[in-house]
Amino acid sequence: MSYKRHRFPPQVIAHAVWLYFRFPLSLRLVEEMQLARGIVVSYETIRRWAKKFGPDYARRLHRKKPSQNDVWHLDEVVITIAGRKHWLWRAVDQDGYVLDEIVQARRNTKAAKRLLTRLLKKQGIAPKRMITDKLRSYGAARRQVMPNVEHRSHKGLNNRAENSHVPLRKRERTMQRFRSPGSLQRFVSIFSALRNLFVPSRSQRSALQIHLHRLQAIAEWKSVTETMA
């Protein structure tokens, strides 16, 4: 991905994309915030930047190293697109780090199996334990994909995954819903990558730790976005 033939410098493009995916802002609000900095750019241009550069930024960001002691929390949330129900299946670890998410049209064993298969391929290692709600599809899929992994099925244990849906729900309201399953899949892959980078883990609780984490995240973001060809 290259910044060549773009009128605005990389710093302006990266800042607009960061604002859009990092905060609950509409494209028009990002346009207004850019104008306050003396940058005249349309919200449609910002949309194109987000679509073109967002996925590449997300791919370049550092991912958390998997561990055999990880605990996977799995959950699914319904999202209505053009009058039809779709399910966003999401997996997070014990710290709330988003491991993977996939938009599917069904809420059954096949869909759960697809999520687990993708997770194993992406992580490269099975977890110590997986935790889900009472949906039986998870148990059936687990027996097919990773039968030796402990599975705990209990509504109260799965707060990690359920809480991870909250930021997306806020964005959904700001964006007035998503236009297609593909646009939702593209958005969440970038949105979650930035949240993984900028939101401190549960172990970083002090004000100093949070401050240092954010400084490190900003430094990595600048490194990723300013070193593209």
C-alpha positions as CSV (number, residue, x, y, z in Angstrom):
1,M,0.0,0.0,0.0
2,S,1.4,3.4,-1.0
3,Y,0.6,7.1,-0.3
4,K,1.7,8.0,-3.8
5,R,-0.6,10.2,-5.8
6,H,-2.5,11.3,-2.6
7,R,-2.8,15.1,-2.2
8,F,-2.6,14.9,1.6
9,P,0.6,13.8,3.5
10,P,0.6,10.4,5.3
11,Q,0.2,12.0,8.8
12,V,-3.1,13.6,7.8
13,I,-4.4,10.4,6.3
14,A,-3.4,8.3,9.2
15,H,-4.8,10.7,11.8
16,A,-8.2,10.8,10.1
17,V,-8.3,6.9,9.9
18,W,-7.2,6.7,13.6
19,L,-10.0,9.1,14.7
20,Y,-12.6,7.2,12.8
21,F,-11.8,3.7,14.0
22,R,-10.5,4.6,17.5
23,F,-13.4,6.8,18.7
24,P,-17.2,6.7,18.3
25,L,-17.2,9.4,15.6
26,S,-19.1,9.6,12.3
27,L,-17.3,10.4,9.1
28,R,-18.8,13.9,9.2
29,L,-17.5,14.5,12.7
30,V,-14.0,13.4,11.6
31,E,-14.3,15.9,8.7
32,E,-15.2,18.7,11.1
33,M,-12.3,17.8,13.4
34,Q,-9.9,18.0,10.5
35,L,-11.4,21.3,9.5
36,A,-10.6,22.6,13.0
37,R,-7.0,21.8,12.3
38,G,-7.1,23.8,9.1
39,I,-7.4,20.7,6.8
40,V,-10.2,20.9,4.3
41,V,-11.2,17.3,3.3
42,S,-14.6,15.8,2.6
43,Y,-16.1,12.9,4.6
44,E,-16.3,10.9,1.4
45,T,-12.5,11.2,1.1
46,I,-12.1,10.1,4.7
47,R,-14.3,7.1,3.9
48,R,-12.0,6.1,1.0
49,W,-9.0,6.5,3.2
50,A,-10.5,4.3,5.8
51,K,-11.4,1.6,3.2
52,K,-8.0,1.7,1.5
53,F,-5.5,2.2,4.3
54,G,-7.4,0.8,7.4
55,P,-6.9,-2.9,6.6
56,D,-3.2,-2.5,5.9
57,Y,-2.7,-0.5,9.1
58,A,-4.5,-3.3,11.0
59,R,-2.4,-6.1,9.5
60,R,0.9,-4.3,10.4
61,L,0.0,-3.8,14.1
62,H,1.7,-6.1,16.6
63,R,-0.4,-9.1,17.7
64,K,-0.3,-10.5,21.2
65,K,1.8,-13.8,21.3
66,P,-0.4,-16.8,22.0
67,S,0.1,-19.0,25.0
68,Q,-0.9,-22.5,26.1
69,N,-2.3,-20.9,29.2
70,D,-4.7,-18.7,27.3
71,V,-8.4,-18.9,28.0
72,W,-10.7,-18.2,25.1
73,H,-14.1,-16.6,25.7
74,L,-16.5,-17.1,22.8
75,D,-19.7,-15.3,22.2
76,E,-22.0,-14.2,19.3
77,V,-24.1,-11.0,18.9
78,V,-26.9,-10.5,16.5
79,I,-26.6,-7.5,14.1
80,T,-29.4,-6.6,11.7
81,I,-28.3,-5.6,8.2
82,A,-30.8,-4.5,5.6
83,G,-33.6,-6.1,7.6
84,R,-31.8,-9.5,7.9
85,K,-30.2,-11.0,11.1
86,H,-26.5,-11.8,11.0
87,W,-24.3,-12.9,13.9
88,L,-20.9,-11.6,14.7
89,W,-19.0,-14.4,16.4
90,R,-16.1,-13.2,18.5
91,A,-13.3,-14.7,20.6
92,V,-11.4,-12.8,23.2
93,D,-8.7,-14.0,25.7
94,Q,-8.6,-13.7,29.4
95,D,-7.4,-10.0,29.1
96,G,-10.2,-9.0,26.7
97,Y,-7.8,-9.0,23.7
98,V,-9.8,-9.8,20.6
99,L,-8.4,-12.9,18.9
100,D,-10.8,-13.2,16.0
101,E,-14.3,-12.3,14.8
102,I,-16.4,-13.4,11.9
103,V,-19.7,-12.4,10.5
104,Q,-22.0,-15.3,9.7
105,A,-25.6,-15.7,8.6
106,R,-26.3,-18.7,11.0
107,R,-26.1,-19.4,14.7
108,N,-25.4,-23.1,14.7
109,T,-22.7,-25.8,15.0
110,K,-21.3,-25.1,11.5
111,A,-20.8,-21.5,12.3
112,A,-19.2,-22.2,15.7
113,K,-16.9,-24.8,14.1
114,R,-15.8,-22.2,11.5
115,L,-14.8,-19.8,14.3
116,L,-12.8,-22.4,16.2
117,T,-11.1,-23.6,13.0
118,R,-10.1,-20.0,12.1
119,L,-8.9,-19.4,15.7
120,L,-6.7,-22.5,15.8
121,K,-5.2,-21.5,12.4
122,K,-4.5,-17.9,13.4
123,Q,-3.3,-18.6,16.9
124,G,-1.3,-21.7,16.0
125,I,-1.9,-23.2,19.4
126,A,-4.9,-24.5,21.4
127,P,-5.9,-22.7,24.6
128,K,-5.9,-24.1,28.1
129,R,-9.7,-23.6,28.3
130,M,-12.6,-22.2,26.4
131,I,-15.6,-20.5,28.0
132,T,-18.9,-19.9,26.4
133,D,-22.6,-19.4,27.2
134,K,-25.1,-22.2,27.1
135,L,-25.4,-22.4,23.3
136,R,-24.9,-26.1,22.5
137,S,-23.3,-25.4,19.2
138,Y,-20.0,-24.5,21.0
139,G,-19.8,-27.9,22.7
140,A,-20.5,-29.8,19.4
141,A,-17.9,-27.7,17.5
142,R,-15.3,-28.1,20.3
143,R,-15.6,-31.9,20.2
144,Q,-14.9,-31.8,16.4
145,V,-12.1,-29.2,16.4
146,M,-10.2,-29.5,19.7
147,P,-11.6,-32.3,21.8
148,N,-8.9,-32.2,24.4
149,V,-9.5,-28.6,25.4
150,E,-11.5,-28.0,28.6
151,H,-14.9,-26.4,28.0
152,R,-16.8,-24.4,30.6
153,S,-20.4,-23.4,29.6
154,H,-21.9,-20.9,31.9
155,K,-23.5,-17.5,31.3
156,G,-21.9,-15.8,34.3
157,L,-18.3,-16.8,33.3
158,N,-18.5,-15.3,29.8
159,N,-18.4,-11.6,30.7
160,R,-15.1,-11.0,28.8
161,A,-16.7,-11.8,25.5
162,E,-20.0,-10.1,26.2
163,N,-18.3,-6.9,27.3
164,S,-16.3,-6.9,24.1
165,H,-19.6,-6.3,22.2
166,V,-20.3,-3.0,24.0
167,P,-17.9,-0.7,22.1
168,L,-19.1,-2.1,18.7
169,R,-22.8,-1.5,19.7
170,K,-21.9,2.2,20.4
171,R,-20.3,2.4,17.0
172,E,-23.3,0.8,15.3
173,R,-25.5,3.5,16.7
174,T,-23.1,6.3,15.6
175,M,-22.9,4.8,12.1
176,Q,-26.7,4.2,11.9
177,R,-26.0,0.5,11.2
178,F,-24.0,-1.4,8.7
179,R,-24.8,-1.6,5.0
180,S,-23.6,-5.2,4.3
181,P,-22.0,-8.2,6.0
182,G,-18.8,-7.4,4.1
183,S,-18.6,-3.9,5.4
184,L,-19.2,-5.1,8.9
185,Q,-16.4,-7.7,8.6
186,R,-14.0,-5.1,7.3
187,F,-14.9,-2.5,9.9
188,V,-14.6,-4.9,12.9
189,S,-11.2,-6.2,11.8
190,I,-9.8,-2.7,11.9
191,F,-11.8,-1.5,14.8
192,S,-10.7,-4.4,17.0
193,A,-7.1,-4.2,16.0
194,L,-6.9,-0.6,17.2
195,R,-8.7,-1.4,20.4
196,N,-6.2,-4.2,21.0
197,L,-3.4,-1.7,20.6
198,F,-4.8,1.2,22.5
199,V,-6.9,-0.3,25.3
200,P,-4.7,-1.4,28.3
201,S,-5.1,-5.0,29.5
202,R,-6.8,-5.8,32.8
203,S,-3.4,-6.1,34.5
204,Q,-2.5,-2.5,33.7
205,R,-4.6,-0.7,36.3
206,S,-2.6,2.2,37.7
207,A,-2.7,5.6,36.1
208,L,1.0,5.4,35.3
209,Q,0.7,2.0,33.6
210,I,-2.2,3.2,31.5
211,H,-0.3,6.4,30.5
212,L,2.7,4.4,29.5
213,H,0.6,1.9,27.6
214,R,-1.0,4.7,25.6
215,L,2.3,6.3,24.8
216,Q,3.7,3.0,23.5
217,A,0.5,2.5,21.5
218,I,0.8,5.9,19.9
219,A,4.5,5.3,19.1
220,E,3.6,1.9,17.4
221,W,0.8,3.5,15.5
222,K,3.1,6.2,14.1
223,S,5.7,3.7,13.2
224,V,3.2,1.6,11.3
225,T,1.5,4.4,9.4
226,E,4.6,6.5,8.6
227,T,6.9,3.8,7.3
228,M,4.6,2.6,4.5
229,A,6.0,2.9,1.0
